Amino acid sequence: MPGLYLHIPFCKQACHYCNFHFSTSLKYKEEMVQALVRELELQRDYLQGASLDTIYFGGGTPSLLSSDELQAIFDQIYRLFPVVAEPEVTLEANPDDLTQEKVDMLRKSPVNRLSIGIQSFAEEDLRFMNRAHSAGEALSCLQRVKDAGFENSTIDLIYGSPTTSDAQWAKNLDIFFQFDIPHLSPYCLTVEPQTALGHFVKKGKVPPVDEEKASRQFEYLMDTMAVHGYEHYEISNFAKPGRHSKHNSSYWLGEPYLGIGPAAHSFNGDTRQWNVANNAQYLKALAESQAPYELEPLAPANRYNEYVMTSLRTQWGCDLTLIQSLPKDFSDHFLASIQPFMAEGQVVRQGSIFTLNRAGKLIADHIAAVCFV
């Protein structure tokens, strides 16, 4: 079933590593909410009447929304779209926003899943990343969320940072387990060119990511999560059985979705479209009742590359029969490209399904890139 993504393009401050679209000025937050509501109206037919199974508030920092702003968006969603009886409704939140008042407000809303940007429980890491919260706030917000009854939440953690020792990484995971959180999205620190971190590395003020340390911490992560009964269902996602992210899984499984807000992407199986990544231009277009997006029909090669890239990252793997069903059959190319990795013991084949094993997960992006056309 399809999903709905809403991009809330505001943050209190810029994290040094982040290359997502956002603004640190909240001046136009009210106008942005009104624009989101208008875009929902304009795009009401995009999913052709299919019921929404998931709703996801991403960003940016959606936890900056007030109760009234959040309610205005929900009112419009439920007025315009059919929604299943018990949808997964996720809202990304920063620990410093999750006061008792905010948690209570969210608990009374349709939101039933929080994605909390912890990143680390160490002050040194948080300062290096330029996060807005402290380690103490990270711990206290998790307790508030747990006490409020949010049973299906997730947190983000970052490994591979120059400030994150192996011991600290192990401590971060220990704290995660202590709170019995059902889902974890761990990410290796990535240096993007147009970020503060990219600038620091280029100028020699910060060392580049130590790939050996990052791989070591990723292997420790895989071992430790398995011991605690978590399924490694996507390269950067672990969950207890039955606690997968339905919304993100729909992306990886090729389900259609509608993206609302500046820089948001949409996909219907045949085309992909993306909104302008500029708040002022987005607001201007919606004030004139125009949806400011570019559209790209997906050529067979694009569809093949996207499928290979996403499917190889998951526990469900890449299905050769699906490749053969594309408008152009790329199966010969795929088989020839994947064979060396099978020979090296990094890819496993069971019938028509190809999956990465432990060694393959360490070089997942490389394997996918080699298979591209």
Secondary structure, 3 states (H helix, E strand, C coil): CCEEEEEECECCCCCCCCCCCCECCCCCHHHHHHHHHHHHHHCCCCCCCCCEEEEEEEECCHHHCCHHHHHHHHHHHHHHCCEEEEEEEEEEECHHHCCHHHHHHHHHCCCCEEEEEEECCCHHHHHHHCCCCCHHHHHHHHHHHHHHCCCCCEEEEEECCCCCCHHHHHHHHHHHHHCCCCEEEEEECCCCCCCHHHHHHHCCCCCCCCHHHHHHHHHHHHHHHHHCCCEEEECCEEECCCCCCHHHHHHHCCCCEEEECCCCEEECCCEEEEECCCHHHHHHHHHCCCCCEEEEECCHHHHHHHHHHHHCCECCCEEHHHHHCCCCCCHHHHHHHHHHHHHCCCEEEECCEEEECHHHHCCHHHHHHHHCC
